[in-house]
Amino acid sequence: MSLQRPTGRRTGRALLGAALLCATLLAGALAPTRPAGGQEPSRFEPLPDLLTARSFHRATALPDGRVLISGGQTGPTESTSTAEVYVPDAGRFEDAGAMSLPRSGHSATLLDDGTVLVAGGISRPDQPIRTAERFDAARGIFVPAGPLLGARTQHTATLLADGRVLVAGGISGGAGSELASAEIYDPARDRFLPTGAMRVGRAGHSATRLPDGRVLIAGGAGPDGGFAPAEIYDPAARAFTAAGAMVVPRSEHAAVALGDGRVVISGGRGANALYLAAVEMYDPATGMFTALAPLNRARRGHSVTLMSGGGVLVVGGLDAPTLDEAGAERYLPESGGQADLLSAVAVVRSFHSATRLPDGRVLIAGGEGPLAGGSAERFTPAPPPPREVALLAGWNLITWTGYDTPAATALAAVPAVGAVFAWDAAAGRYLSYRRGIPVARNSLTTLRPGDGLWVLARQPAIWRMPGLGRERTVSLAPGFNLVGWTGPDGVALARIAAAIGPAVVAIWLYDPLTPQFLVFRPGAPPTVNTASTINHGDGLWLVLQTAVTWPQPAAGFR
């Protein structure tokens, strides 16, 4: 069998010719290895203090890697107009000027032009405001923006796919003033415009954009003191509709979208004012909420951050009613909700902010707690474990799981490998690296994460590759693409196809035992689809109608 790409019934024409006949094709069997002795674990480390102690503030990641910290409470009834930015390269906070007036309980949303829309909040107790302004990161100043249609605080503000912002719910005064109204901010016109109202007024809810552009509104407390049901906002229809029933009614919870579009909802306040450890997940493909394993402890006022290496970092929060200093855990929704406690945080806190930095670390700032308000710390995840790829003598179809690495460097660790081939979809040809020939004749110079590789081994060998510790985006061309999967094991191909979009014609995997290709075609019956799941390190042929980008999560972090 020659190196080839699959077509209709079997596999299609050879691309390297008869000179590259395969005696055996084997997909690399990848398995995580035990951490090497002395490998650095995940850790929390203190940072220089904030310039202004604060809680109930907002933190917004800026395009240049800095983090804007705006407003918040500085006392039981006092709010601040101050702002500051965290500079990762310097590891400190710097002054960012001041907003036009004090505010906490506001929203701060990064717009497509790199500015941050700051809207609503309160300046004085029980007095929500309707003013808005924008932070110009390039100039380091706040400039006025058009006002909200109505005063509100404790609302949500969600960036839509077209660059506008959905502002929903919140309260307009004291108890019983929970709002059902929503409005849309149009950056081009610098105006807030009316849109359809929610079916139920609410505050303390969450709003999460789904892959198809709709927005999931989940939970919250209503005007009557009860819990509000989930709803979906459709920007095209400018209307809210009912969503599936939540497993546990709740408010003041935390929600985070996974790389595949599902939404994980955790903690909060439940029935009888009890704090919750319960976790559930909304799947936009089914429109249903399902229960996951609970957190290690009940939490309210906690933060959840999607890690670049996979999983969710959960930090802090109130624990009915005390704070627990060992209050950080990693939560793995992909495995049904495995929750592992992490090393103790530097400072006990709740109602703080947690923002993922470009290098995968997480900035944790401010909050409530004896030492929390002015403090900050940084979480550094442990590096991913290396992967071991088992190679048989002959041809093997595998994936490179490390970072960009010169082919010569990568192959130096495996003398048994004589040649490696990758597919150039744009040019419609293979690139090759052959050991022992002049460098100028090797067209494959760099192995990149997720490259699908045909590997020729002279004898059985183990190829030890570095693990990939962050998500990546793959650019795909129309037609055939030989790529690899660096995300977690056991992911359904239907979910992969849905994440890529309607451009997917077929996904081909290789079964080394048969040996034959297995196929998944979106919408085809099970009798036609012979492939169903994909594992970390699998190589695959991806057939597309049009060019797309494919976001892949990392396999996981420890």
N, C-alpha and C positions, 0 to 999 in steps of 0.2 A: 504494500500500500504506500502510495506517495503522499507527501505533504500536500494537503488539499483543503478546500473549503466545501462545506455541504451545500447541496442544491436539492431541489424537489424530492426525488425518491431515495437516492443514496447519498452520494457525496460530491459529485461534480468533477470538473477537469483538474488535472494536476497543475500545480503552479511552479514547482521546482524541477519537474521533469523526472525521467526515470533514474537519473543519477542519484536521487535522494529517496530510494525505496526504503520503506520502513519494515523492518523485521517485526518489531513490537512497538506498540504505542501504549504508554501508561501515563495516566494523570498522576501527577505528584501527590503522594499521600502526605498531607500537611498535618502536623500536630504541634500544639504548643509545648515547649520544653520547660522544665523546671527553671526558675530564676537562678542565674549563676550566683555562686557564693559572693556575698558582699554587694549584690546589686542594689542600687539605691531605691528605697521604698518611697511611696507617696508621703507628702509632708505638708504641714502648715507652718508658715514662718511669719513673724511679725514684720510690719513695714513702718516707716515713719508715720506719725499721726496725721490725721486730716487737719486742714487749717482751721476748720470749724466743726465742732462736735455736732452730730445731727443724727436723727432717725426719721423714718417715714419720708425719706428723700427719694430721689430718682437718680439712677446711674445709666448712662447711655454710651455705648461703644461708638467711637468716632471712626471715620474711614482711615485716618492715619495711625490708628492703633491706640490713641489716647482714650481716656474714659472721662466723660463729663459728669460731675456730681452736682446736682442742682437742688436748692431749697431744702426743705425738711423741717422738723421740729427741733428746737434747741432747748426746750423746757416743756413743762406740762401744758402750757397754753400759748407758747411763743413759737412763731415760725421765722425763718430767715430768708433773706433775698440773696444771700451769698452763693457763689458757685466756684468750683475749683476743678482742675483736671488732673488726673493721674497720668504721669509720663512713664511708661514702662522702662524705657532705656535708662532713665535717671533713677527710677525706683522711688519717686516722691510725688507729692501733690503740689500743684502750683495754682496761684490765683487766676480765676477766669472772669473776674469782674462781678457784677451784680445784676440781678433781674430788676425789672421796674418796680416790683413790690415783693414783700415776703410771701412765700407760698409753701404749703406742704399738702400732701394728698393730691398733688397735681399729676399730669402726665408729661412725659418727655420722649418724643418719638423722632427717630432719625429719618429724615426725608431723603429722597433720591438724589437731591443736589448737595448732600452732605451737611445741611443745616439741621438743627434740632428744633422741632415744634414743642414749645412748652405751653400747656393750656390748663386753665381752671385751677382748682385747689382751694385752700382757705388761707386767709391772712390773719383772721381773728377767729376765735371759737364760734362755731355754728354760723359762720358767715362765708359761704362759698362765693367765689368770684368768677367772672366770665371773661376776664382779660386773657390774652394770649400773646406770646412773643416768640422770636426765633433766635437761636444761638448760632452766630456765624463763626464756625470753628476757624476759618482762615484768618479772620480779623480779631477773633477773641472777644467779641462783644455781643450783647443781646440787642435786637432791634424789634420794634413793635410789629405785631401781626394783627389781622382782623380778629374781632372778639367772637367768642362763642355766642350761639343764639340764646343760651340761657346759662346762668351760673350753675356750676356743679363741681363736686369733689368726689374722690373715691370712685371715679369712673374708669373706663378703659379706653385706650387709644391705639388702634391697630393700623399699621401701614398696609394698604391694599396693593394688589398687583399692578394697578395703573398709576401708583404714586400718590393717590389721595389717602386720607386718613379717616377711619371710622371711629367716632367718639360715641360711646354708648353708656347709658345708665349713670349710676352715681347718686348722690343726694344733693338736694338744693337747699337744705336747712337742717333742722333737727330730726328727731325720730319720726318715722312715718313719711318722710319726704323722698323716699326712694323713687328714682325716675325710670320711666319706660321709654322716654324719648331718646333719639339718636340723631346725630348730625354728621355731615361729611365736610372735611376741610379740603379745599382745592388749592394746592400751592400756587398754581399758575395764576389764579385770581385773588389769592390771599383772602379767601372768604370761607366762612362756614355756611353750609347749605343744609336745608332740612332733608331728611330721608325718612323711610318708614319707621314706625315705633315698634319696640319689642312688645310681646304679648303681655309681659309682666314686668313691672318696675323692679329694680334691683340695685344693690351695691354690694361690694365684697365678692364680686363675680370674677371670672376670667374670660379673656377673649383671645382666641388663637387662630391665626390664618391657616387654612388648609391648602393642600397642593393645588386644588382646582380654583383657588381664589376666594372661596367662600370663607366665612368666619364662624367658628364655633363659640357661642356664648354659653358658659356653663355655670350653674349654681348662682350663689349670691342670696342675700336676704331681701325679702320683699317688704312692702309697706305694712303688711299685717303681721310681720314678725316671722312668717313662714319662709320656707326655702323656695327659690324660684327654679322652675324647670329649665332644661337646656333648650337653646334655640340656635338656628342657623341663619346668618345674614347672607343674602345673595346680592352682590353688588350690581349684577345685570338687571335683576328684578327690583332692586332698591327696597327689598322687603325681608322681614324675618318670618321664619316658619318654625314649627315645632321640630325638635330633634328627639332622638330616642331617650328613654327614661334613664337617669343616672342611677347607678347601683346604690350609692349613698348620697342622699340630699346633704348639701353642705354650703358653707360660705367661708370667705377668708382662707381659701385653699391656695395651692400653687399649681400651675399648669405649665407643661413644656411639650413642644412638638418634637417628635423623633425625626430622624432623617428620612424615614419612609412615609411620613405624613400622619402617623397616628399620634394621639395626644394623651399624655400621662397626667392624671390629676391626683394630687396627694394631699393628705392632712386637712387642716382647716377646723372649723367649728361645726359640730353636728347637732343632733337632737339633744335636748336638755342642756344645751350650752357646753357639751362635752367636747374636748379636743380629740381629733381623730388621728389614727395611724393608718386608716384605710386608704387603699390606692385602687384606682380604676383606670381603664384605658378606652378612649374613643377611637373607633376605626372608621374613617370616612368611607371605606369601601363597602361596609355593611350598614353604616349609620347607627351602630349599636355601641353601648358601653358594656364592658365586661370587667369583672373583678380580677385584680392581681393580688399577689401576696402583700401583706401590710409592711409598712416601715417598721424599724426596730422600736420606735417609740412614737407616741402621739406628738403632733407638731401643729402649731399655728404661728404665723409670722415667720416662717422659715423661707429659705431660698432654694430653688432648684435650677441647676445649670446643666445643659447638655454638654457632655465632655467631648472634646475632639477625638479622643480615643475610644469612644463608645461608653454607654451607660450615663447615668444622671448623678451629679453630685448634689447631695442634700445637706444643707448646713443650718444649724441653729433652730430657733423657734421656741415658743413656750410649750411646756410639757405639764399642763394641768396641775398646779399653776406655776411650777418651778422651772428653772433653766438647768440644763444638764451640760456640763462642760465637755463631755465626750459625745457631743451631739452632732457629729458629722457622720454620714454614711454614704456609700455608693450604692445606687439602686440599679439593677440590671433588668429592665422590662423585657428585653429580648428573651430572657430565660424564665419568664413567668413572674418575675419580680423578686429575684434574689437580692437581699439587702445585707450588706456587710458594714459593720462599724469601722470607721477609720481612726487614725491616731487623733488624740485630743486636739481640738481647735486651740488657737492661741488665746482667744478671748470669748467668753460666753456672750451670745447676742441673739436678738430677734428684731424683726422689722428693720433689717439691714438691707444692703444691696450685694449682689454677687454677679460679676461680669466676666465672661470669658475673654481672655486676651488673645492676640494673634498667635502667640507661641503655644497655646493650649493650656496655659496656667489660668487661674481664676482669682480675680481681685475681689476681696470681701471687705466691705467698708461700713463703718458707723453702726447704728442700731440702738436698741434698748438693752440695758444691762449695766451692772455696776461699773464696768470699764469699757463699755462698747462704744459710746457715742463718738469719741474722738479717735478711736483706734482703727487700724486697718491691718489686714494680713493677706497673705497670698498662698493659694494651694497649688502645689506642684504634683501632678500625677506621676506615679512610677512609670519608667519607660516600658513599652510593651515587651513581652517576652520574645525571644527569637523563635523562628519557625524552622523545623527540620523537614526537608523535602527528600523523600526516598526516590532514588533514581535506579532504574533497571538498565542493564546493558542494552543499547539500542536507542530508539526514539522515545521521548517522554514529552507529554503536553502538560505544562505547568504555568504558574504565575510568579513573577517576581514580587515579593511582598515587602521589600525594603524601600528606602528613599532613592532618589536619583544617584546612580553609582556607575562609574566607568566600567564597561563590560570586562576589560582586562582585570580590574581590581576584583570584581565580583567572582570571576571564574578562577582567580588565583587560589581560592579556598577549596576548589574541587578539581584536582588534576585529572580526574576520570572523564571530565566533560571535554569533548573535542570540538563541538560546534553548537552555536545557539542561533535561532532564527526568530525574528519578529516580523509582523505584517505591517506594512505601510499602506493604510487604507486610501490615503489621498493619491498615492502614486500607483496603487494596485500592484505592488510587488513586495517580495520579502527583502528584509535587511538581514545581513549575516555577520557573525563573528566566528572565525575559525582559528583555533589555536595553532600557532606555529607559522602562520603566513605573515607577510609584511603588513604592518599596521595600515598602510594606505589602501590595502585591498579589502579591509573590513569595513563594510557599510554600516554595521551596527556598533556604535561607539558607546552608547549609554543605555543601561537598563533602568526603566522608570517604573514607579509603583503601579501595579496592575497590568503591566505588559503581559500579553499572552505569548508564551515562548514554546517553541519546539526545541528540545534539548537532546543532543546526541551524546550518549555516554558510552565509553569504551568498556566499562565494567560497572557492576552495581556500586552505588555510592550514596552518601548522605550529603546533601547540600544545605548547610546551615545559613539561613538568611536572617537579616535583622527584621524585627517586627515593625509594622507601620503604625505610628501612634496618633494619627489624626485623620480626619476625613479628607477626601479629595474629590475633585470634579474632573470627569473624563470627557474630552471632546471627541465626538463620534461623527463619522462621515456617512453619507448615503451609501447603501450597499453593504458589503461584508466588512466587519471589524473583528479582528482577533484580539480580545481583551481578557482581563482577569478580574476576579472578585476579591477585594481585600477587606470586605465587611465580615460580619459574624457568620457562623455556621448555621445551616438549616433554614435559610431564608427562602420563602416560596417564590418561584419564578413568576407567578401571577403578580406578586407584589413588586418584583423588580420591573416587570413590564409596565405596571401602572405608574411607577415612579418615573420611568423614562418617558412614557406618554404614547400617543397613538401612532408614532412613527415606527414602532416595533412590528416587524413582519414575523420574525422567528428568532428563537434562541436555541442554539445547538450546543450540547455538551457531548463529551466523549466517554464512553464506557469501555475501560481497558479490558474487561473480562470477556466481552462478547466476541470480538471487538467491533463496535459500531457506534455511530452517532445517535444520540437521543435528542428529541426535538420538543420544544414548547412553542405553540402558536397561540397568541391571545384570542380568546373566544372559541377556540376549537374544542371539541368534546374530548373527554379523558381517553377515549379509544384511539384518538389521533395523537394526543400529547403523551409522549413516552418519558419525558423529563418533568420533574415537579419541583425540586429544590436545588439550591446551590450552596456550597460550603466555601469557607475562607480558603483561598489559594486555587480555586477551580479556574481553569482556562475555558473560554467559550467563544464561539462565533456568534456575533450579534448582527442580525440582518435588519437594516433600517430603510425606510422610504426617504427620509430626509435627514439632514444634519441636526444633531441634538447634543446637549450636554447631560451627563449622567452623574449626579452626586452620589458618592458612595461613603457610608460611614466607615469608621475604623473597626477593627475586630473587637476591641475592648481594652479597658485599662484595669490595673490592679489597685 
